[in-house]
Amino acid sequence: MSPPDSGGLTATARAALLQRLARRAPGAAVPAAPSGPVVGRGPGRDLSTLPGMADIALVREAGVALGLENPYFRPHEGVAGARSVVAGREVLNFASYNYLGLNGDARVTAAAKAAIDRHGISASASRLASGERPVHAALEAALAENYGTESCLAFVSGHATNVTVIGQVLGTRDLILHDQLIHNSVAEGARLSGARRVAFPHNDAVAAERMLAAERKRHGRALIVVEGHYSMDGDVPDLDRFAAMAERYDALLMVDEAHALGVLGATGRGSFEQCGVDPARIDIWMGTLSKTLSGCGGYIAGRQSLVDLLRHTAPGFVYSVGLAPPLAAASLESLCVMQAEPGRVARLQANAALFLRLVRAAGFDAGSSAGLGIVPVIIGSSIGAARLAAALFEAGVNVQPILYPVVPERSARLRFFLSAEHTEAEIARTAEALLEARRRLAEAA
C-alpha cells in the first residue's frame, strides 16, 4: 500500500511523475533562428515553444492521468466570502482574501456605487495627466494615518507596486536583502533594479544580519524586505529585530503588509501593532487594496520625500492609468469600517486560532502558522494535496492546493484563508471534513 500522502501511486510511479513535472524540455525556449526569409509562420512565431509551455502540458497530463479536475479558475457566482457558490453549489470558502467580510458589505458597495455616479468607472488617464480624483487623496491620507507616516501613494496593482518601487529606488550599486519566501513581486522588482539580491532563510533574523554584515560595506544603499504576514505560512517576522538591524547597518527597511492589514494587531492596523513596534522605525510600508480593503491595487506609505519621488518618477505610477475611483472609494470605506468595528478583527483571529488548534489536534502539519488569518495544512506531496483538495471540494469545502514548483515538493499544501464571517460550527465541520477526506484517501490507496 502507498503512503497516505502519495495520492495512491507507488513510490516509483510517483517519483517518475515528479521528475517529469520538474524537468523542462531542453532547448524548447529558444527556437532556432531562420537563416533567411520565412514564408508563413516559422519557428520564431511558434508560441507553443515559449518557456513554460511544456510544464503546463505535463501538469495537465498528470491531472488527466490521476483523474483530477483542475482546481484553478473555478468561477464563483456572487460574492466570495466565508461561503460562496461554485457551479451552482454553495460551499464553505477558504480560498479568498475577504478576511473581515467587507467585500460585499452594503456600506462598501454603496461607496463604490456613489463613486461611479460621480466619476464613472475609470480615471481615464494617469493621475499625473488628468486622472486625479478627490477620493485618491482621501484614501492615501487614511492609509498614511493608519501607519503614522507623512504620506502615501496608491497604485493600480499590488504586484506592480513592489516591482516599480523597488525597481525605481534601488540601483546597480545597491543591495537588497530579503526573506527567501518573499513574494514574487519583490523578487521581480529587485531584478529590475539591477541591485545585488541576497535571500536569507525564512524568518531567520540571525542569518539575515550575518549576511547583511558581510555585504553592507560593498554597496551603496541597502534595502531589507520582509512580509508582515507571510501568505504561504501564515507566520510573522520579529519586526523589532529587523528594525534594529536596519538601524545598525544604515539600511532601509520595507515591510509588505498585503496580508497583514486587517489581520494583525488588536485593531487590524498591521504587523507593527501585532509586534509592538513604532511604525516610524520602518522606512517603507507597502500594502495591497485587494484583501481586507475590498478593492484592487497597492500602496506605499512613508516619508514625504519618498512619496514625492515616486509620484513623479515611478514608471508604474506615472505611465499607468489612475486607480479606478470606485475601487478607491470601496477601499477607503473598508478601512473606515475596519477601524470602527475592531470586533471583526477579533473574530477573524479567534477563528484562525480555533482552526489551527483543530488541525494540529488531528495530526496535521500546520507549519509555523501564527493562527491569525492563514493556516497551511502541509501534505508533503503535490499529488496528495491535489487529491485532498478535490475530496474536500466534493464535501462542500473550497480550499486551493499549493503545489510544486510554487513550493518545494515536500512543502505541498492546502492553504486556508479564514474569515471573520466563518462560524465556529463551520470551522469544526471543515476540520472534520479534512480528517475524513484523509482517512478515505488512505483507505483507497
Beta strands, then each sheet from edge to edge (+ up, - down):
strand 1: 76-77
strand 2: 83-86
strand 3: 89-93
strand 4: 151-155
strand 5: 175-179
strand 6: 196-200
strand 7: 222-227
strand 8: 252-256
strand 9: 284-288
strand 10: 298-302
strand 11: 374-378
strand 12: 397-398
strand 13: 400-402
strand 14: 413-417
sheet 1: 1+ 2- 3+ 12+
sheet 2: 4+ 10- 9+ 8+ 7+ 5+ 6+
sheet 3: 11+ 14- 13+
end
